[in-house]
């Protein structure tokens, strides 16, 4: 692939920032499904913030993987159902695997209120499945001006 153009860099930045915002809200909402809640608001914000950065990086990695697989750095601009379904499937697999690894290493524990699927918490798996697609759509909408051809060739997107 040719070097990354300005609009692609902008799309990646927008995707990351929106992933942070959306995932932070999700992390704060689902924290009550875990058994070891932080004992102070600063600790809670740090813990959820730390998880959110990982979620943001995961979303950007999904974008980059999609760009590599499709050969199109703008693949999320016209996100087809088939590609969205692949993102959802990748989210399911990675969500289940990551949650099971985290549980095995004792990184966190679920409360009795957390529904599980294949030994993993349902809410974090749903998060990994659906939020990237939502963020990709938001990033396309927020980045629509920078996605217009600004004198760059198609290959530099």
Buried (B, 14 or more C-beta within 10 A) or exposed (E): EEEBBEBBEBBBBBBBBBBBEBBBEBBBEBBEBBEEEBEEEEEBBEBBEEBBBEBBEBBBEBBEEBBEEBEBBBBBBEBEEEBBEBBBEBBBEBBBBBBBEBBEEEEBEBEEEBEBBEEBBBBBBBBBBBBBBBBBBBBBEBBEEBBEEEEEEEEBB
